[in-house]
Amino acid sequence: MDTKEIEIACPCCSSRLVIDVRTQTVLRTRRPEELDITGKPKVSEKDWGDALGRVKSRTDEAPGRLDDLLAKEREKRSRLDDLFKAANDKLKDKEQE
C-alpha cells in the first residue's frame, strides 16, 4: 500500500473526498460548486488573503519562538548538571553506607 491518500467522488452529493488510507479518515471534502472545470479547488482573493495572513503571523512569531527555545536550551544544561550532581551525591551516599 504505497498510497497514503485516495480521492473519491461521493455517490450521493458528488463531493470530492480525500481519505487517509492508514487512519481511514476523511481529510478534506470539496463540494462540486467549490471546484473548477479541471476538478481543482477554486481560489478566491479572500483565500489568498487568509493564507498571506497566516504566513505573516508565523513569520512575526518566529523570532520570539526562537528566543524562547534558545533560552530553554540554555537552561537545560544547568538542569542536567543539577540532576547529575544529585545522582552523583546519591551514589556517594550509597557507597558510604
C-alpha positions as YAML, in Angstrom:
chain: A
units: angstrom
residues:
- id: 1
  name: MET
  ca: [0.00, 0.00, 0.00]
- id: 2
  name: ASP
  ca: [2.16, 2.86, -1.31]
- id: 3
  name: THR
  ca: [-0.60, 5.47, -1.48]
- id: 4
  name: LYS
  ca: [-1.35, 7.32, 1.74]
- id: 5
  name: GLU
  ca: [-4.39, 9.18, 0.44]
- id: 6
  name: ILE
  ca: [-7.11, 8.40, -2.05]
- id: 7
  name: GLU
  ca: [-9.59, 10.76, -3.65]
- id: 8
  name: ILE
  ca: [-13.09, 9.59, -4.44]
- id: 9
  name: ALA
  ca: [-16.41, 11.11, -5.51]
- id: 10
  name: CYS
  ca: [-19.35, 10.83, -3.12]
- id: 11
  name: PRO
  ca: [-22.16, 8.95, -4.88]
- id: 12
  name: CYS
  ca: [-24.84, 11.00, -3.08]
- id: 13
  name: CYS
  ca: [-23.69, 14.62, -3.45]
- id: 14
  name: SER
  ca: [-20.80, 14.37, -5.97]
- id: 15
  name: SER
  ca: [-18.40, 15.98, -3.49]
- id: 16
  name: ARG
  ca: [-14.72, 15.08, -3.77]
- id: 17
  name: LEU
  ca: [-13.41, 13.30, -0.65]
- id: 18
  name: VAL
  ca: [-9.73, 12.88, 0.23]
- id: 19
  name: ILE
  ca: [-9.29, 9.91, 2.56]
- id: 20
  name: ASP
  ca: [-6.22, 8.86, 4.54]
- id: 21
  name: VAL
  ca: [-5.81, 5.14, 3.87]
- id: 22
  name: ARG
  ca: [-3.89, 4.41, 7.06]
- id: 23
  name: THR
  ca: [-6.25, 6.09, 9.54]
- id: 24
  name: GLN
  ca: [-9.37, 5.62, 7.40]
- id: 25
  name: THR
  ca: [-10.47, 9.21, 7.99]
- id: 26
  name: VAL
  ca: [-11.73, 11.90, 5.63]
- id: 27
  name: LEU
  ca: [-9.08, 14.62, 5.38]
- id: 28
  name: ARG
  ca: [-10.81, 17.08, 3.04]
- id: 29
  name: THR
  ca: [-14.09, 17.48, 1.24]
- id: 30
  name: ARG
  ca: [-14.89, 19.73, -1.71]
- id: 31
  name: ARG
  ca: [-18.42, 20.30, -2.93]
- id: 32
  name: PRO
  ca: [-18.92, 20.42, -6.71]
- id: 33
  name: GLU
  ca: [-19.53, 24.19, -6.62]
- id: 34
  name: GLU
  ca: [-16.13, 24.69, -4.96]
- id: 35
  name: LEU
  ca: [-14.28, 23.04, -7.88]
- id: 36
  name: ASP
  ca: [-13.37, 24.46, -11.27]
- id: 37
  name: ILE
  ca: [-13.66, 22.67, -14.62]
- id: 38
  name: THR
  ca: [-10.47, 20.69, -14.08]
- id: 39
  name: GLY
  ca: [-11.61, 19.45, -10.65]
- id: 40
  name: LYS
  ca: [-9.23, 21.66, -8.68]
- id: 41
  name: PRO
  ca: [-10.49, 23.89, -5.85]
- id: 42
  name: LYS
  ca: [-11.45, 27.43, -6.78]
- id: 43
  name: VAL
  ca: [-9.29, 30.01, -5.06]
- id: 44
  name: SER
  ca: [-10.65, 33.47, -4.29]
- id: 45
  name: GLU
  ca: [-8.94, 36.69, -3.22]
- id: 46
  name: LYS
  ca: [-10.17, 36.02, 0.33]
- id: 47
  name: ASP
  ca: [-8.40, 32.62, 0.34]
- id: 48
  name: TRP
  ca: [-5.15, 34.27, -0.76]
- id: 49
  name: GLY
  ca: [-5.56, 36.98, 1.89]
- id: 50
  name: ASP
  ca: [-6.20, 34.41, 4.62]
- id: 51
  name: ALA
  ca: [-3.15, 32.38, 3.57]
- id: 52
  name: LEU
  ca: [-1.00, 35.51, 3.47]
- id: 53
  name: GLY
  ca: [-2.19, 36.48, 6.96]
- id: 54
  name: ARG
  ca: [-1.32, 33.03, 8.35]
- id: 55
  name: VAL
  ca: [2.16, 33.15, 6.82]
- id: 56
  name: LYS
  ca: [2.74, 36.68, 8.08]
- id: 57
  name: SER
  ca: [1.67, 35.78, 11.62]
- id: 58
  name: ARG
  ca: [4.03, 32.78, 11.61]
- id: 59
  name: THR
  ca: [6.97, 34.88, 10.41]
- id: 60
  name: ASP
  ca: [6.18, 37.58, 13.00]
- id: 61
  name: GLU
  ca: [6.13, 35.00, 15.82]
- id: 62
  name: ALA
  ca: [9.29, 33.19, 14.69]
- id: 63
  name: PRO
  ca: [11.93, 35.39, 16.40]
- id: 64
  name: GLY
  ca: [10.13, 35.19, 19.75]
- id: 65
  name: ARG
  ca: [9.77, 31.44, 19.46]
- id: 66
  name: LEU
  ca: [13.44, 31.08, 18.60]
- id: 67
  name: ASP
  ca: [14.45, 33.16, 21.63]
- id: 68
  name: ASP
  ca: [12.22, 31.04, 23.88]
- id: 69
  name: LEU
  ca: [13.68, 27.80, 22.56]
- id: 70
  name: LEU
  ca: [17.25, 29.08, 22.88]
- id: 71
  name: ALA
  ca: [16.59, 30.10, 26.49]
- id: 72
  name: LYS
  ca: [15.14, 26.67, 27.18]
- id: 73
  name: GLU
  ca: [18.24, 25.01, 25.71]
- id: 74
  name: ARG
  ca: [20.50, 27.18, 27.84]
- id: 75
  name: GLU
  ca: [18.51, 26.24, 30.96]
- id: 76
  name: LYS
  ca: [18.61, 22.58, 30.00]
- id: 77
  name: ARG
  ca: [22.35, 22.39, 30.63]
- id: 78
  name: SER
  ca: [22.05, 23.67, 34.19]
- id: 79
  name: ARG
  ca: [19.06, 21.39, 34.86]
- id: 80
  name: LEU
  ca: [21.00, 18.39, 33.61]
- id: 81
  name: ASP
  ca: [24.03, 19.43, 35.67]
- id: 82
  name: ASP
  ca: [21.81, 19.62, 38.76]
- id: 83
  name: LEU
  ca: [20.34, 16.20, 38.04]
- id: 84
  name: PHE
  ca: [23.80, 14.72, 37.52]
- id: 85
  name: LYS
  ca: [25.05, 16.25, 40.76]
- id: 86
  name: ALA
  ca: [22.02, 14.90, 42.67]
- id: 87
  name: ALA
  ca: [22.52, 11.42, 41.21]
- id: 88
  name: ASN
  ca: [26.23, 11.56, 41.99]
- id: 89
  name: ASP
  ca: [25.52, 12.62, 45.60]
- id: 90
  name: LYS
  ca: [23.01, 9.81, 45.96]
- id: 91
  name: LEU
  ca: [25.57, 7.32, 44.67]
- id: 92
  name: LYS
  ca: [28.18, 8.60, 47.16]
- id: 93
  name: ASP
  ca: [25.68, 8.27, 50.00]
- id: 94
  name: LYS
  ca: [25.01, 4.64, 49.00]
- id: 95
  name: GLU
  ca: [28.73, 3.89, 48.87]
- id: 96
  name: GLN
  ca: [29.24, 5.33, 52.40]
- id: 97
  name: GLU
  ca: [26.55, 3.08, 53.88]
...
